[in-house]
Amino acid sequence: MNSKIAENLNYDVFMQMSPWDFDQSPEGWRKFSAINEPIRAAELIQEYILKNKDKISNTKESNLKYAIETMYFHIGQQFASAGHEHWQKAIDAFNKSFVHKHNECWNAYVSATIGFLENNPVKLEGAIKIIETSKKEDKKSGNIEIVKNLRNALETGERDYKKIYETWPRD
């Protein structure tokens, strides 16, 4: 890690952040991701959850606070980005990121991501079908472009999650 950046990454500051700021702003865990430290990013998110669980809700119970499932998804992404040897930890985290049944597109996205890591094209195709046929007004949470990119990568033998995720077509 770049030592000047590391000096400025104070864990106490992270632990005091609001869940939204910690998870979504570039000042939170994403600082580690930005300097290509996905394991540290994942571990920091895990520590944040442990120390701040009362500030974070489970969307199955309440929508009043920031969703813990999103944080688990980000843990999974960081472990997946760290390489194959961390994929089981990624899958374990992704499995904690499913939300209640009313968010079928998000759940399909999570399932597709796991399907990619498990080398399971059936899961990917199933997720695409769910997202494309969903009656929900906002299908954005299904991230269909990313899911299709994961499927295409699997078909071509590309297994670098970080590379695939970072190169999906953006408008």
C-alpha positions in Angstrom: 0.0 0.0 0.0 1.1 3.5 -0.7 2.5 4.6 2.7 1.3 8.2 2.4 -2.2 7.1 1.7 -2.0 4.5 4.5 -1.0 7.2 7.0 -4.2 9.0 6.3 -6.5 6.0 6.7 -7.6 6.2 10.3 -9.9 3.4 11.3 -11.6 5.4 14.0 -12.7 8.0 11.5 -14.2 5.2 9.4 -16.0 3.7 12.3 -17.6 7.1 13.2 -19.0 7.7 9.7 -22.7 7.3 8.9 -23.5 4.0 7.1 -24.3 5.8 3.9 -21.1 7.9 3.9 -19.0 4.9 4.9 -20.4 2.7 2.1 -21.2 5.1 -0.7 -18.8 8.1 -0.5 -15.2 8.0 -1.7 -14.2 8.9 1.9 -15.3 5.5 3.2 -14.1 2.0 2.5 -13.7 2.9 -1.2 -10.4 4.6 -0.3 -8.9 1.1 0.0 -10.5 0.0 -3.2 -9.1 3.0 -5.0 -5.6 2.0 -4.0 -6.2 -1.6 -5.1 -6.5 -3.0 -1.6 -9.6 -5.1 -1.9 -8.9 -7.4 1.1 -8.4 -4.4 3.4 -11.6 -2.8 2.0 -13.6 -6.0 2.6 -12.2 -6.4 6.1 -12.9 -2.7 6.9 -16.5 -3.2 5.8 -16.8 -6.3 8.0 -15.4 -4.4 11.0 -17.7 -1.5 10.3 -20.7 -3.8 10.4 -19.6 -5.4 13.6 -19.1 -2.0 15.4 -22.1 -0.2 13.9 -24.8 -2.8 13.5 -27.2 -0.7 15.4 -26.9 2.1 12.7 -27.5 -0.3 9.9 -30.8 -2.1 9.1 -31.6 -5.4 7.5 -34.1 -4.5 4.7 -36.1 -7.6 5.5 -36.9 -5.8 8.8 -36.9 -2.1 8.0 -36.1 0.5 5.4 -35.5 3.2 7.9 -31.7 2.9 7.9 -29.0 2.1 5.4 -29.2 -1.5 4.2 -26.7 -4.0 5.5 -27.3 -6.2 2.4 -25.6 -3.6 0.3 -22.6 -3.6 2.5 -22.4 -7.4 2.3 -22.6 -7.1 -1.5 -19.6 -4.7 -1.4 -17.7 -7.2 0.8 -18.4 -9.8 -1.8 -17.2 -7.6 -4.6 -14.0 -6.8 -2.8 -13.2 -10.5 -2.1 -14.1 -11.4 -5.7 -11.8 -8.7 -7.0 -9.0 -10.0 -4.9 -8.8 -13.2 -6.9 -10.0 -16.8 -7.1 -8.5 -17.8 -3.8 -11.0 -15.4 -2.1 -14.1 -16.4 -4.1 -15.6 -18.6 -1.3 -15.5 -15.6 1.0 -17.1 -13.5 -1.7 -19.8 -16.1 -2.2 -20.5 -16.2 1.5 -20.8 -12.4 1.6 -23.0 -12.3 -1.5 -25.3 -14.9 0.1 -25.9 -12.3 2.9 -26.8 -9.6 0.4 -30.2 -11.0 -0.9 -33.1 -8.8 0.1 -36.8 -9.5 0.6 -38.9 -11.0 -2.2 -40.1 -7.6 -3.4 -36.7 -6.8 -5.0 -36.5 -9.6 -7.6 -34.1 -7.7 -9.9 -31.6 -7.1 -7.1 -31.8 -10.7 -6.0 -31.3 -11.8 -9.6 -28.2 -9.6 -9.8 -26.8 -11.2 -6.6 -27.6 -14.7 -7.9 -25.9 -13.9 -11.3 -22.8 -12.7 -9.5 -22.6 -15.9 -7.5 -23.3 -17.8 -10.7 -20.3 -16.3 -12.3 -18.0 -17.1 -9.4 -19.4 -20.7 -9.3 -18.9 -21.0 -13.1 -22.7 -21.7 -13.4 -24.1 -20.4 -16.7 -27.6 -21.6 -15.7 -27.7 -19.2 -12.8 -26.6 -16.4 -15.1 -29.3 -17.1 -17.7 -31.9 -17.4 -15.0 -31.0 -14.0 -13.6 -31.1 -12.4 -17.1 -34.6 -13.9 -17.6 -35.8 -12.6 -14.3 -34.5 -9.1 -14.9 -35.7 -8.9 -18.5 -39.2 -10.2 -17.7 -39.7 -8.3 -14.4 -42.8 -6.2 -14.2 -41.1 -3.9 -11.8 -40.9 -0.3 -13.0 -37.3 0.2 -12.0 -35.2 -2.7 -13.2 -32.0 -0.7 -12.6 -31.2 -2.7 -9.4 -30.8 -5.8 -11.7 -27.8 -4.3 -13.4 -28.7 -6.2 -16.6 -25.6 -4.9 -18.4 -23.3 -6.2 -15.8 -25.1 -9.5 -15.6 -24.8 -9.9 -19.4 -21.2 -9.0 -19.2 -20.6 -11.7 -16.6 -22.4 -14.2 -18.8 -20.4 -13.2 -21.9 -17.1 -13.5 -19.9 -18.1 -16.9 -18.7 -18.8 -18.0 -22.2 -15.4 -16.8 -23.4 -13.5 -18.2 -20.4 -12.6 -14.8 -18.8 -12.5 -15.4 -15.1 -11.1 -12.1 -13.7 -14.1 -10.6 -11.8 -12.4 -7.3 -11.3 -11.6 -6.9 -15.0 -15.1 -7.9 -16.1 -16.8 -5.6 -13.6 -14.7 -2.6 -14.4 -15.2 -3.0 -18.2 -19.0 -3.4 -18.4 -20.5 -1.0 -20.9 -21.6 2.3 -19.4 -23.7 4.9 -21.0 
